[in-house]
Amino acid sequence: DQLNFVPRADATARARKGTRRIGVLAPFITYPSFVQRLRGVATLADTSYELVIYNVESASRRDGYLASLPVTRRLDGLIVMALPFGDEAAQRLRANDLETVLIECAHPFFSSVEIDDEAGGELVARYLLSQGHRRFGFVGDDEVPDYAIRTSDRRLAGYQRALRAAGITLAPEYVMKGRHGREQARLHGHQLLELAEPPTAIFAHSDNQAMGVLKALRERGLSAPRDLAVVGFDDIDVADYLGLTTVRQPLEESGRIAVELLLARLADRTRPTQRVTLPLTLVQRETA
């Protein structure tokens, strides 16, 4: 950093106006919600920029990329997806003039595209209350990597706040947390349904987990919404086919807007940074 040294192979690219490459730094790239976000980012295919994806599987991998990419000058711009980082990395990105846009996290140096996870949880609680439910459950994550955002906790906090406002407390035994995935959610679904007074409605932190809860229902000879209302979060492609009631976040749109913000800043570095919050909507289908 002090010497402003770059490997010789990249010196030529640095001398040019740009590399015509945009990088995407992302965790969990096999998750359906991330795949849909990447589809939005892939609108870069309609421009003259090449898209390069960097998969992050650990905090050290994230920090390594944030340390090396600004210095090697292999990219004209960077989109960081759901990976919060500190001021030291932010200063490095800015000092090396690597234009950056964030998705699902924010930093005052950069433009960002976000949603309000807590508001999403409140949306679910208010909807289920309006349907007459009074016993509620939640299925979410607790084994979250240290480099990722704890969206499950945020959605649960909003859910609980709206329930408390209605005079309902979500007891600890009705909150199931574990490793993210359908199988763990299936097991949690069974645990909730085995309670002396099982919930009549379950909010799952993601559509992926909602599918696990629905499988638990089928295995017990039950169905939604007759025996249990199930609501997910994300509105991934398969949710419509399953008839899953869920909170829709604009996944593809978030990727597309991030690209637009980045290209606009690359075209004019004097443009002010923008913090865009996308709306959430509850999509009512057959499961609740």
DRENDREN-590781 format. One line per 3 residues: their letters; for each residue z, y, x of N, C-alpha, C, O, CB. Coordinates in steps of 0.02 Angstrom, whole numbers, plus 50000, padded with zeros to 5 digits. Each point is the difference from the previous one (the first is absolute). Last residue first. Glycine has a CB too. Example, Ala and Ser with C-alpha at 12.3 -4.5 7.8 and 13.67 -1.06 7.14 Angstrom:
2
sa	50354 49888 50642 50003 50059 50042 50037 50055 49961 50008 50055 50025 49884 49913 50034 | 50104 49746 49956 50000 50059 49955 50000 50060 50045 50033 49999 50052 50029 49942 49853;
This chain:
288
ate	50179 49023 47447 50057 50041 49980 49976 50054 49951 50041 50041 49977 50017 49938 50135 | 49794 49852 49979 50064 49972 50023 50061 50042 49981 50056 49977 50010 49881 49972 50083 | 49814 50097 49861 50032 49948 49958 50071 49981 50021 50037 49974 49958 49850 49985 50022;
rqv	50023 50286 50082 49959 49941 49986 50044 49948 49964 50047 50019 49965 49878 50003 50137 | 50073 50256 49989 50029 49950 49956 49949 49944 49986 49945 50012 49975 50129 50077 49973 | 49978 50098 50254 49945 49967 49964 50029 49944 49958 50025 49950 50026 49891 50079 50067;
ltl	50173 50213 50028 50018 49933 49979 49944 49972 49957 49981 50029 49950 50142 49999 50054 | 49867 50160 50204 49995 49988 49928 50021 49929 49984 49987 49955 50040 49921 50130 49950 | 50100 50129 50216 50010 49930 49980 49995 49995 49925 50021 50045 49964 50053 49933 50136;
plt	49824 50211 50097 50038 49982 49940 50005 49924 49990 49957 49962 50022 50006 50145 49926 | 50021 50032 50294 49958 49972 49948 50041 49977 49940 50057 49977 50010 49860 49988 50077 | 50105 50225 50121 50038 49949 49964 49958 49976 49941 49983 50040 49956 50129 50011 50079;
vrq	49847 50086 50215 49975 49982 49934 50043 49944 49971 50009 49948 50030 49873 50085 50003 | 50112 50168 50165 50042 49944 49980 49982 49984 49927 50019 50036 49954 50076 49996 50127 | 49779 50102 50144 50013 49993 49929 50044 49939 49988 49993 49949 50033 49897 50107 49939;
tpr	50031 50139 50238 50015 49931 49979 50018 49999 49926 50022 50051 49972 50018 49921 50145 | 49792 50217 49977 50071 49983 49997 50009 49926 49981 49958 49971 49966 50070 50148 50002 | 49758 49981 50171 50022 49985 49932 50074 49981 49999 50023 49963 50044 49861 49999 49927;
trd	49980 50082 50226 50043 50054 49975 50024 49987 49929 50043 50037 49975 49896 50043 50099 | 49906 49780 50052 50069 49990 50022 50047 50055 49975 50061 49993 50005 49895 49948 50095 | 49808 49949 49816 50029 50067 50007 50074 49992 50016 50041 49990 49956 49875 50060 49963;
alr	49944 49759 50068 49947 50051 49995 50026 50070 50011 49964 50043 50024 49977 49883 49896 | 50207 49892 50075 49957 49991 50058 49944 50052 50000 49978 50023 50053 50049 49854 49949 | 50118 50114 49814 50034 50029 50058 49958 49992 50063 50001 50043 50044 50109 49932 49902;
all	49810 49927 49856 50001 50073 49991 50033 50034 50060 49978 50053 50022 50027 49931 49853 | 49992 49781 50114 49933 50027 50017 49999 50075 49993 49966 50035 50038 49982 49858 49924 | 50251 49996 49973 49988 49994 50072 49933 50031 50020 49997 50037 50049 50072 49859 49952;
lev	49990 50092 49771 50043 50048 50035 49987 49999 50075 49998 50052 50032 50089 49933 49879 | 49800 49856 49957 49976 50068 49985 50041 50053 50037 49972 50047 50028 49988 49913 49860 | 50111 49814 50123 49938 50010 50038 49974 50071 49990 49980 50032 50049 49993 49845 49939;
air	50210 50060 49883 50020 50005 50071 49939 50013 50044 50003 50040 50046 50095 49884 49932 | 49866 50030 49795 50024 50069 50011 50022 50010 50072 49987 50053 50029 50050 49952 49851 | 49898 49777 50055 49942 50046 49998 50021 50072 50014 49966 50036 50036 49978 49887 49882;
gse	50223 49909 50063 49960 49992 50061 49942 50049 50003 49985 50028 50053 50047 49853 49948 | 50097 50116 49804 50041 50025 50055 49963 49994 50067 50002 50045 50041 50102 49923 49896 | 49797 49942 49867 49995 50073 50003 50041 50028 50057 49979 50048 50033 50003 49955 49844;
elp	50028 49767 50073 49937 50018 50032 49994 50075 50009 49976 50025 50050 49970 49873 49901 | 50248 50031 49936 49996 49971 50066 49936 50021 50037 50003 50027 50054 50065 49877 49905 | 50088 50190 49840 49929 50004 50018 49988 49976 50071 49994 50040 50047 49992 50056 49874;
qrv	50204 49811 49904 49993 50054 50049 49928 50000 50024 49970 49947 50007 50152 50043 50029 | 50016 49907 49738 49939 50009 50040 50009 50057 50048 50013 50057 49981 49917 49898 49925 | 50238 49863 49964 49992 50071 50018 49940 50006 50045 49997 49969 50053 50128 50053 49936;
ttl	49904 49779 49819 50017 50022 50068 49995 50075 50007 49972 50034 49957 49987 49856 50087 | 50003 49862 49800 50021 50069 49991 50027 50024 50068 50040 49965 50031 49988 50018 49844 | 49795 49812 50090 50064 50023 50025 50011 50074 49985 49959 50042 50019 50035 49871 50071;
gly	49824 49907 49874 50030 50035 49944 50067 50030 50018 50044 50006 49958 49897 49918 49965 | 49895 49956 50218 50062 49966 49980 50031 50032 49938 50047 49972 49971 49972 49997 50148 | 49787 50123 49981 49982 49932 49979 50061 49961 49976 49994 49956 49957 49911 50046 50125;
dav	50124 50216 50008 49964 50004 49937 49984 49930 49974 50005 49988 49940 49946 50122 50095 | 50147 49911 50179 50048 50016 49946 49966 50002 49932 50029 49977 49951 50039 50088 50131 | 49825 49904 50140 50013 49941 49959 50045 50015 49940 50004 49960 49954 49981 49971 50148;
did	49955 50240 50064 49943 49977 49961 50017 49944 49951 49976 50000 49943 49953 50032 50153 | 50272 50128 49965 49948 49970 50042 49946 49968 49956 50010 49993 49939 50075 49986 50153 | 50124 50171 49864 49939 49988 49963 49944 49978 50047 49947 50031 50004 50087 50055 49911;
dfg	50213 49988 50121 49940 50007 50043 49936 50000 49959 49957 50042 50010 50105 49902 50083 | 50183 49946 49835 49986 50066 50029 49941 49994 50047 49999 49955 50043 50123 50079 49948 | 50001 49826 49778 49988 50003 50071 49990 50071 50024 50016 50049 49965 49935 49838 50030;
vva	50175 49968 49787 49961 50059 50021 49994 50000 50076 50050 49988 50035 49990 50078 49864 | 50036 49767 49871 49991 50006 50073 49954 50059 50015 49946 50006 49973 50071 49869 50042 | 50149 50001 49775 49950 50051 50019 49998 50006 50075 50052 50002 50033 49967 50060 49859;
ldr	50054 49722 49945 50019 50046 50054 49943 50049 50012 49942 49981 50006 50132 49931 50048 | 49917 49928 49770 50066 49982 50025 50025 50049 50053 50061 50006 50010 49912 49876 49965 | 49816 50160 49916 50042 49971 49947 50071 49987 50024 50048 50016 49965 49849 49932 49985;
pas	49896 50151 50163 50066 50032 49996 50047 49968 49949 50054 50027 49987 49890 50078 50046 | 49966 49749 50120 50009 50073 49994 49948 50027 49951 49942 49980 50002 50103 50028 50117 | 50080 49734 49908 49942 50043 50008 50019 50073 49994 50052 50018 49972 49875 49891 49981;
lgr	50172 49812 50101 50007 50065 49967 49937 50042 50011 49956 49980 50038 50170 50016 49978 | 49944 49783 50079 49973 49995 49933 50006 50063 49959 50000 49999 49938 50027 49882 50067 | 50028 50081 50230 50055 49988 49954 49977 49994 49927 50040 49997 49954 50035 50065 50124;
erl	49775 49986 50101 50033 49938 50020 50059 49983 49954 50021 49942 49997 49944 50081 50121 | 49918 50182 49856 49958 49944 49979 50034 49933 50015 49998 49953 49961 49900 50117 50057 | 50207 50128 50060 50001 49996 49926 49962 49939 49976 50025 49962 49958 49983 50163 50035;
akl	49982 49926 50234 50066 49972 49982 50006 49993 49925 50027 49950 49975 50023 50102 50128 | 49760 50057 49978 49996 49928 50012 50066 49966 49983 50001 49945 49972 49915 50075 50119 | 50074 50213 49897 49962 49970 49945 49994 49924 50010 50001 49963 49951 49935 50145 50034;
vgm	50162 50019 50188 50044 49997 49942 49965 49967 49940 50031 49960 49965 50028 50144 50075 | 49813 49936 50152 50049 49948 50013 50048 49992 49941 50017 49944 49982 49973 50080 50140 | 49855 50151 49873 49966 49937 49989 50047 49941 50013 49996 49949 49967 49896 50104 50066;
aqn	50182 50164 50013 49998 49989 49927 49966 49934 49985 50019 49965 49953 49979 50159 50027 | 50002 49954 50242 50063 49970 49981 50004 49986 49924 50031 49951 49979 50023 50108 50118 | 49755 50050 49985 50004 49936 50034 50064 49963 49979 49998 49940 49986 49935 50106 50111;
dsh	50034 50177 49836 49964 49952 49958 50003 49930 50030 50005 49951 49963 49918 50141 49998 | 50279 50068 50101 49928 49999 50010 49968 49951 49951 50034 49957 49972 49980 50073 50150 | 50220 50019 49868 49981 50053 50046 49924 50004 50012 49974 50053 50017 50137 49934 50037;
afi	50003 49920 49716 49985 49975 50068 49973 50057 50042 49958 50039 49978 50019 49845 49977 | 50178 50086 49809 49954 50044 50037 49993 49971 50070 50049 49994 50036 49985 50109 49896 | 50045 49790 49816 50005 50001 50073 49947 50047 50027 49941 49997 49982 50104 49885 50021;
atp	50098 50047 49749 49944 50034 50034 50013 50001 50075 50056 50012 50022 49923 50060 49875 | 50171 49828 49953 49943 49995 49955 49939 50034 50030 49944 49995 49974 50134 50002 49927 | 50143 49876 50225 49967 50062 49979 49945 49986 49950 49971 49946 49998 50056 50105 50113;
pea	50184 49781 49900 49941 50019 50040 49971 50066 49976 50008 50018 49942 49968 49861 50079 | 50264 50002 49969 49963 50047 49957 49939 50024 50039 50003 50052 50033 50104 49984 49906 | 50007 49799 50165 50029 49987 49933 49967 50045 49948 49987 49978 49944 50122 49989 50109;
lel	49743 49973 50160 50061 50036 49987 50025 49986 49929 49960 49984 49955 50005 50106 50126 | 49824 49833 50019 50056 49954 49996 50067 50035 49988 50051 49966 49991 49886 49958 50084 | 49854 50190 49961 49996 49967 49936 50057 49949 49990 50013 49978 49944 49863 50038 50058;
lqh	50100 50101 50205 50015 50048 49946 50002 49966 49932 50042 50016 49958 49905 50075 50110 | 49988 49781 50119 50071 50019 50005 50019 50047 49944 50054 49993 49970 49941 49992 50154 | 49777 49953 49897 50042 49945 49975 50074 50018 50001 50037 49985 49953 49876 49933 50088;
ghl	49938 50235 50055 49991 49997 49928 50042 49945 49969 50031 50010 49948 49853 50034 50067 | 50108 49972 50218 50042 50051 49971 49994 50002 49924 50049 50012 49964 49940 50055 50141 | 49869 49790 50013 50068 49976 50004 50049 50050 49970 50048 49981 49965 49922 49955 50137;
raq	49806 50130 49915 50006 49945 49951 50072 49973 49999 50028 49988 49946 49851 49981 50073 | 50065 50191 50143 50008 50031 49934 50006 49946 49946 50037 50010 49951 49898 50091 50088 | 50018 49829 50179 50069 50025 49997 50013 50032 49932 50054 49992 49971 49945 50028 50153;
erg	49782 49910 49914 50045 49943 49996 50073 50022 49996 50039 49974 49960 49878 49958 50105 | 49906 50230 49961 50003 49970 49933 50051 49944 49996 50035 49993 49950 49845 50037 50034 | 50156 50175 50192 49952 49946 49987 50010 49969 49932 50053 50007 49970 49943 49970 50152;
hrg	50161 50166 50074 49945 50016 49955 49954 49940 49992 49981 49967 50048 50026 50154 49986 | 50258 49857 50017 49937 50008 50035 49944 50013 49950 49998 49969 49947 50042 49956 50147 | 50185 50137 49800 49986 49951 50052 49935 50016 50035 49975 50056 49997 50087 49857 49938;
kmv	50123 50151 49839 49961 50025 50056 49990 49945 50052 50045 49959 50011 49998 50158 49969 | 50048 49946 49747 49982 49948 50047 49955 50028 50055 49948 50030 49986 50062 49883 49923 | 50170 50161 49880 49956 50028 50052 49988 49947 50053 50046 49981 50036 49997 50137 49943;
yep	50108 49857 49837 49935 50008 49969 49949 50031 50048 49943 50014 49981 50114 49998 49908 | 50176 49953 50162 49970 49934 49991 49932 50003 49966 49964 49950 49998 50150 50003 49995 | 50021 50248 50043 49972 49971 50062 49965 49933 49990 49950 49986 50033 50139 50073 50029;
alt	49920 50117 49732 50049 49963 50040 49967 49966 50060 49941 49983 49997 50128 49998 49899 | 49867 50241 49959 49967 49939 50024 50049 49964 50046 50009 50020 50058 49874 50032 49933 | 50161 50123 49795 50010 49988 50072 49968 49933 50019 50011 49950 49966 50097 50117 50033;
iga	49865 50130 49793 49996 49929 50020 50007 49995 50075 49965 50034 50038 49961 49939 49863 | 50053 50230 49952 50065 49968 49991 50001 49927 50020 50045 49964 49979 49975 50116 49931 | 49800 50087 50112 50001 49971 49933 50065 49962 49987 50008 49966 49949 49867 50025 50054;
arl	50082 50107 50207 49993 50057 49953 50002 49976 49927 50018 50038 49955 49915 50024 50131 | 50063 49778 50087 50066 50032 49995 49998 50058 49951 50047 50011 49962 49979 49956 50156 | 49771 49927 49932 50042 49957 49959 50070 50031 49991 50028 49997 49945 49908 49902 50096;
arq	49911 50210 50101 49979 50007 49931 50042 49956 49953 50014 50019 49944 49870 50007 50096 | 50156 49956 50192 50018 50068 49977 49982 50009 49926 50039 50027 49962 49944 50017 50155 | 49954 49755 49997 50071 50003 49984 50020 50068 49972 50040 50004 49953 49981 49913 50137;
yga	49757 50058 49983 50012 49954 49944 50073 50004 49978 50014 50008 49940 49896 49914 50102 | 50026 50190 50155 49975 50034 49940 50014 49961 49937 50018 50028 49948 49894 50025 50121 | 50143 49845 50135 50043 50059 49989 49978 50038 49938 50042 50021 49960 49979 49987 50164;
lrr	49847 49809 49952 50062 49978 49968 50045 50060 49984 50031 50002 49947 49961 49888 50114 | 49814 50151 50061 49983 49984 49931 50061 49976 49961 50008 50016 49941 49876 49954 50096 | 50142 50074 50194 49985 50062 49963 49985 49986 49927 50024 50035 49956 49931 50015 50150;
dst	50079 49768 50042 50062 50036 49987 49988 50064 49960 50040 50017 49956 50007 49936 50150 | 49765 49924 49964 50038 49962 49950 50064 50036 49982 50017 50006 49942 49934 49887 50101 | 49907 50185 50132 49979 50021 49933 50039 49964 49946 50010 50028 49946 49877 49997 50098;
ria	50134 50022 50218 50038 49959 49952 49984 50023 49929 50042 50029 49965 50051 49953 50120 | 49757 50022 50155 50034 50041 49950 50034 49955 49949 49972 49949 49979 49944 50144 50036 | 50038 49836 50250 49967 50009 49935 50042 50044 49955 50059 50014 50013 49886 49875 49999;
ydp	50109 50020 50212 49946 50049 50008 49968 50018 49933 49954 50041 49998 50024 49913 50117 | 50198 49881 49918 50026 50066 50016 49946 50053 50008 50015 50059 50004 50079 49883 50052 | 49886 49842 49774 49997 50015 50071 50023 50071 50015 49991 50045 49958 49916 49872 50055;
ved	50184 49943 49777 49945 50046 50015 50000 50015 50075 50053 50018 50027 49954 50033 49856 | 50116 49796 49932 49981 49985 50069 49939 50041 50019 49945 49974 50008 50103 49909 49983 | 50038 50128 49790 50053 50025 50044 49985 49985 50073 50029 50032 50044 50052 49951 49864;
dgv	49787 50045 49826 50003 49980 50070 50066 50022 50032 50028 50053 49982 49847 49955 50024 | 50080 49932 49720 49972 50043 50052 50010 49971 50070 50013 49941 50008 50006 50156 49919 | 50023 49890 49783 49981 49956 50055 49966 50043 50053 49948 50031 49987 50040 49866 49936;
fgf	50184 50132 49841 49955 50029 50050 49988 49948 50055 50047 49966 50021 49995 50152 49955 | 50052 49913 49741 50003 49971 50066 49951 50034 50047 49956 50037 49978 50078 49854 49972 | 50109 50149 49792 49945 50011 50047 50012 49964 50066 50057 49990 50021 49922 50120 49926;
rrh	50090 49932 49773 50021 49961 50058 49941 49997 50049 49946 49976 49983 50136 49954 49947 | 49894 50186 49866 50066 50023 50021 50028 49958 50058 50052 50019 50029 49968 50020 49854 | 49732 50035 49961 50037 49956 50046 50067 50032 50021 50005 50061 50006 49885 49892 50035;
gqs	49924 50138 49811 50060 49972 49971 50041 49955 50046 50049 49970 49978 49893 50037 49917 | 49855 50135 50140 49982 49937 49968 50061 49963 49972 49994 49946 49971 49908 50046 50106 | 50116 50209 50049 49965 50018 49938 49979 49938 49961 49989 50003 49939 49971 50102 50115;
lly	50138 49869 50159 50050 50024 49953 49968 50016 49932 50028 49986 49948 50041 50060 50147 | 49789 49899 50083 50035 49941 49975 50055 50019 49950 50011 49964 49951 49964 49978 50158 | 49908 50235 49997 49955 49961 49957 50036 49940 49970 49995 49987 49940 49907 50050 50130;
rav	50212 50096 50087 49991 50035 49936 49955 49961 49953 50013 49998 49939 50003 50112 50120 | 50013 49805 50160 50062 49996 49961 49992 50034 49932 50020 49973 49948 50047 50025 50158 | 49753 50018 50048 50008 49931 49975 50062 49996 49955 49996 49972 49945 49949 49982 50158;
leg	50017 50249 50008 49948 49989 49949 50007 49931 49969 49994 49993 49939 49929 50083 50124 | 50212 49982 50121 50023 50032 49939 49951 49987 49942 50019 49989 49943 50039 50100 50126 | 49880 49838 50146 50055 49960 49973 50027 50028 49935 50015 49963 49954 50013 50004 50161;
gae	49811 50160 49999 49970 49938 49973 50052 49954 49971 49989 49971 49947 49921 50039 50137 | 50158 50184 50029 49973 50018 49934 49968 49939 49968 50002 49992 49939 49980 50127 50099 | 50091 49858 50182 50057 50003 49954 49977 50018 49930 50025 49972 49951 50049 50062 50144;
ddi	49765 49965 50079 50022 49932 49982 50058 50002 49951 50003 49959 49954 49959 50000 50157 | 49836 50211 49945 50072 50005 49991 50026 49933 49974 49997 49986 49940 49996 50139 50036 | 49786 49928 50191 50021 49992 49931 50075 50008 49997 50034 49998 50052 49868 49924 49922;
evs	49890 50172 50208 50060 49963 49983 50004 49986 49925 49961 50027 49960 50097 50025 50138 | 49798 50050 50136 49987 49978 49931 50057 49954 49981 50012 49949 50033 49860 50061 49980 | 50084 50199 50190 50023 49934 49976 49980 49989 49928 49988 50047 49962 50109 49959 50118;
sff	49876 50158 50172 49986 49990 49929 50021 49930 49979 50002 49954 50041 49902 50127 49965 | 50222 50034 50205 49939 49968 49978 49991 50001 49924 50048 50006 49962 49959 49921 50138 | 50186 50156 50035 49942 50015 50042 49934 49980 49968 49948 50027 50018 50126 49959 50082;
pha	50149 49969 49802 49976 50069 49992 49939 50018 50043 49966 50049 49985 50150 49981 49988 | 49930 49725 49924 50027 50036 50057 49971 50071 49997 49942 50009 49983 50069 49885 50089 | 50006 49853 49770 49985 50071 50011 50032 50025 50064 50051 49974 50022 49941 50043 49854;
cei	49912 49746 49969 50055 50030 50037 49979 50071 50016 49942 50019 49988 50096 49869 50062 | 49817 49971 49828 50065 49972 49980 50057 50022 50044 50056 49974 49992 49883 49929 49964 | 49836 50144 50153 50002 49973 49932 50067 49968 49989 50022 49958 50040 49852 50023 49959;
lvt	50008 50217 50182 50047 49947 49983 49992 49978 49928 49985 50041 49956 50095 50005 50129 | 49766 50074 50130 50019 50005 49930 50044 49940 49984 49986 49944 50023 49907 50120 49945 | 50003 50082 50267 50033 49943 49967 50017 50016 49928 50020 50056 49984 50026 49909 50126;
eld	49816 50110 50143 50010 50018 49930 50024 49939 49961 49972 49946 50005 49938 50143 50002 | 50117 49971 50253 49973 49946 49959 50016 50015 49927 50057 49992 49978 49955 49923 50117 | 50045 50210 50121 49949 50023 49953 49966 49943 49962 49940 50003 49987 50042 50094 50088;
nar	50209 49913 50088 49936 49972 50023 49943 50011 49949 49946 49973 50007 50118 49941 50057 | 50157 50163 49892 49986 50025 50067 49933 49976 50026 49966 50035 50037 50156 49969 49985 | 49960 49915 49769 49978 50069 49996 49981 50028 50069 49951 50036 50006 50123 49979 49894;
lrq	50012 49765 50085 49937 50004 49962 49973 50071 50000 49941 50012 50010 50097 49892 49919 | 50174 50062 50165 49947 49972 50043 49932 50004 49965 49950 50019 50031 50135 49904 50022 | 50108 50142 49828 49984 50049 50051 49944 49975 50045 49957 50039 50021 50161 50002 49976;
aae	49967 49811 49843 49963 50054 49967 49979 50053 50051 49944 50025 49997 50119 49954 49897 | 50076 49845 50177 49931 49976 49988 49958 50055 49969 49942 50008 50017 50100 49874 49970 | 50184 50168 50040 49969 49991 50067 49928 49977 49993 49955 50026 50033 50158 49946 50015;
dgf	50027 50053 49758 49972 50062 50026 49966 49992 50067 49952 50035 50015 50136 50026 49923 | 49929 49719 49903 50043 50056 50017 49963 50059 50031 49939 49999 50006 50150 49920 50010 | 49827 49891 49792 50014 50004 50072 50036 50066 50013 50003 50045 49958 49895 49885 50070;
pla	50006 49881 49759 50034 50061 50022 50012 49999 50075 50010 49947 50030 50044 50063 49858 | 49768 49865 49951 50036 49989 50064 50033 50065 50021 49970 50039 50036 49948 49870 49998 | 49914 50041 49781 50066 49972 49986 50039 49982 50063 50034 49949 50003 49921 50007 49891;
mvi	49810 50115 50164 50015 49976 49933 50069 49968 49997 50012 49948 50030 49865 50033 49952 | 49955 50201 50163 50060 49958 50009 50025 49981 49930 50018 50043 49961 50013 50012 50150 | 49732 50040 50018 50035 49994 49936 50057 49951 50010 49988 49943 50019 49906 50083 49913;
lgd	49943 50137 50242 50042 49942 49987 50030 50005 49930 50024 50053 49980 50001 49936 50143 | 49754 50111 50054 50053 50011 49951 50036 49936 49986 49976 49945 50016 49959 50149 49934 | 49900 49923 50220 49998 50070 49979 50057 50016 49952 50025 50057 49998 49851 49944 50018;
lrr	50121 49803 50185 49992 50016 49929 49992 50075 49992 50026 50040 50039 50041 49859 49928 | 49978 49993 50241 49949 49955 49973 49984 50016 49928 49953 49972 49971 50087 49940 50106 | 50119 50183 50106 49945 50037 49968 49945 49955 49974 49941 50018 50003 50084 50077 50072;
tvp	50198 49871 50045 49937 49970 50022 49939 50032 49969 49944 49990 50023 50118 49905 49991 | 50163 50175 49931 49985 50014 50070 49932 49973 50020 49964 50032 50039 50158 49966 49986 | 49977 49969 49753 49985 50071 50012 49977 50015 50071 49961 50047 50010 50124 49979 49904;
lsa	49974 49746 50029 49939 50025 49967 49988 50075 50010 49942 50019 50011 50075 49891 49904 | 50185 49969 50168 49937 49993 50038 49940 50033 49967 49959 50030 50035 50087 49864 50008 | 50181 50106 49861 50003 50026 50069 49932 50001 50034 49984 50048 50035 50133 49910 49972;
lyg	49912 49951 49777 50011 50072 49995 50006 50032 50068 49988 50060 50008 50068 49923 49882 | 49924 49781 50097 49939 50032 49977 50008 50076 49999 49955 50036 50021 50017 49862 49910 | 50219 49977 50121 49949 49994 50053 49935 50033 49981 49970 50036 50040 50083 49858 49994;
drr	50122 50093 49809 50014 50050 50050 49949 49997 50057 49982 50052 50029 50140 49942 49942 | 49863 49842 49859 49988 50067 49973 50008 50053 50054 49957 50043 50009 50082 49918 49878 | 50019 49822 50171 49927 50006 49994 49982 50069 49972 49953 50032 50024 50037 49843 49959;
sas	50237 50070 50029 49974 50011 50067 49924 50007 49999 49971 50039 50038 50125 49897 50010 | 50018 50009 49753 50012 50070 50018 49971 50015 50069 49974 50055 50012 50130 49945 49918 | 49776 49807 49931 50067 50012 50028 50007 50074 50016 49950 50037 50005 50055 49846 50042;
evn	49793 50023 49867 50045 49945 49981 50070 50008 50027 50042 49956 49990 49859 49970 50007 | 49842 50204 49947 50067 50009 50029 50046 49946 49974 50009 49993 49939 49973 50132 50071 | 49736 49925 50025 50052 49967 49961 50067 50006 50037 50005 49984 50059 49910 49936 49892;
yiv	49847 50226 50044 50051 49975 50045 50057 49971 49958 50034 50037 49964 49935 50049 50126 | 49752 49988 49881 50064 49985 49970 50046 49969 50052 49981 49954 50036 49965 50029 49851 | 49821 50185 50092 50035 49952 50043 50070 49989 49971 50037 50048 49993 49896 49988 50110;
ley	49805 50075 49827 50069 49988 49981 50030 49946 50045 49971 49946 50007 50004 50088 49873 | 49816 50161 50146 50018 49929 50002 50075 49993 49984 50040 50041 50022 49868 49935 50065 | 49911 50229 49838 50059 49977 50038 50008 49924 49996 49986 49970 49949 50069 50140 50030;
std	49785 50044 49908 49976 49976 50066 50058 49975 50043 49991 49986 50059 49914 50094 49934 | 50097 49903 49734 49992 50054 50048 49976 49970 50066 49985 49940 50005 50107 50129 49940 | 49963 49798 49866 49947 50045 49976 49990 50060 50046 49957 50042 49988 50070 49922 49896;
alt	50145 49875 50149 49936 49966 50012 49941 50043 49978 49944 49991 50023 50113 49899 49963 | 50172 50167 49974 49974 50024 50064 49932 49968 50016 49961 50028 50039 50156 49990 50002 | 50021 49917 49778 49949 50049 49982 49972 50033 50063 49948 50032 49998 50108 49988 49891;
avg	50130 49825 50109 49934 49976 50021 49943 50045 49975 49942 49987 50016 50103 49898 49984 | 50187 50141 49938 49986 50027 50067 49930 49983 50022 49968 50037 50037 50154 49953 49992 | 49953 49917 49770 49990 50072 49993 49984 50033 50066 49957 50043 50004 50121 49956 49901;
rlr	49975 49774 50095 49935 50010 49967 49985 50074 49991 49943 50023 50007 50070 49866 49934 | 50197 50047 50140 49949 49999 50052 49930 50006 49971 49955 50027 50032 50121 49902 50037 | 50106 50053 49784 50002 50064 50034 49945 50004 50053 49966 50051 50007 50157 49957 49972;
qvf	49907 49788 49912 49968 50049 49956 50001 50069 50031 49952 50038 49992 50082 49894 49909 | 50075 49896 50215 49928 49986 49999 49964 50052 49956 49947 50025 50018 50075 49852 50000 | 50211 50123 49985 49972 50031 50060 49925 49988 50005 49963 50043 50024 50147 49941 50034;
spy	50009 49917 49765 50002 50073 49992 49970 50035 50061 49967 50051 49993 50134 49938 49934 | 49923 49770 50073 49947 50025 49955 49999 50076 49994 49946 50030 49998 50064 49864 49940 | 50075 49988 50288 50027 50011 49933 49946 50028 49955 49961 50042 50023 50155 49979 50025;
tif	49856 49938 50190 49979 49947 49954 50028 50008 49930 49980 49964 49955 50012 49960 50144 | 50058 50221 50089 49932 50011 49977 49973 49944 49956 49946 50006 49972 50035 50059 50132 | 50245 50023 50004 49990 49958 49940 49928 50002 49974 49989 50004 49940 50130 50018 50031;
pal	49934 50185 50179 50035 49936 49999 49976 49959 49940 49964 50026 49957 50136 50025 50100 | 49768 50153 50094 50027 49974 49937 50039 49936 50010 49980 49958 50041 49925 50095 49899 | 49926 50164 50162 50059 49963 50022 50037 49976 49938 50023 50041 49960 49986 50028 50148;
vgi	49730 50020 49958 50050 49990 49946 50055 49956 50027 49987 49943 50021 49925 50069 49888 | 49875 50162 50197 50044 49942 50002 50046 49998 49940 50018 50052 49972 49977 49952 50152 | 49748 50099 49946 50063 50014 49965 50042 49937 50002 49975 49946 49983 49971 50142 49941;
rrt	49825 50021 50220 50042 49945 49977 50063 50027 49966 50029 50049 50022 49928 49878 50071 | 49861 50186 50038 49976 49980 49934 50037 49938 49976 49972 49956 49968 49915 50092 50057 | 50146 50091 50178 49982 49930 50005 49967 49974 49937 49971 49946 50000 50123 50039 50079;
gkr	49897 50276 50026 50044 49953 49966 49974 49930 50007 49945 49988 50023 50087 50100 49897 | 49883 50107 50199 50033 50034 49945 50048 49953 49964 50051 50023 49973 49850 50051 50014 | 50056 49871 50269 49957 50012 49942 50039 50036 49946 50061 50010 50006 49871 49888 50022;
ara	50178 50032 50167 49956 50057 50016 49953 50016 49942 49977 50056 49994 50030 49913 50126 | 50137 49843 49872 50038 50061 49994 49957 50061 50012 50010 50053 49970 50091 49885 50067 | 49808 49848 49991 50010 50014 49929 50038 50065 49992 49987 50038 49953 50013 49840 50021;
tad	49973 50045 50244 49936 50023 49972 50007 50018 49926 49975 50051 49978 49964 49877 50105 | 50245 49975 50030 49990 50069 50020 49935 50028 49972 49997 50059 49981 50067 49918 50123 | 50031 49795 49880 50002 50045 49942 49985 50073 50018 49995 50042 49956 50088 49880 49993;
arp	49924 49900 50212 49952 49978 49949 49999 50046 49940 49950 50003 49964 50068 49880 50074 | 50140 50146 50141 49934 50025 50015 49949 49981 49947 49954 50038 49985 50074 49955 50135 | 50231 50042 49817 49960 49951 50037 49929 50024 50008 49972 50033 49956 50101 49875 50001;
vfn	50112 50279 50024 49970 49951 49955 49961 49950 50042 49974 50018 50053 50018 50067 49852 | 50215 50123 50122 49955 49950 50027 49972 49956 49945 50036 49980 49954 50027 50021 50154 | 50099 50199 49920 49943 50000 49954 49946 49952 50023 49941 50014 49996 50084 50105 49975;
lqd	50201 49927 50124 49938 50008 50038 49939 50006 49956 49945 50016 50024 50107 49921 50068 | 50164 50028 49812 50006 50059 50042 49935 50015 50038 49982 50058 50009 50140 49918 50003 | 49895 49826 49854 50000 50061 49959 50000 50063 50043 49963 50048 49987 50098 49889 49923;
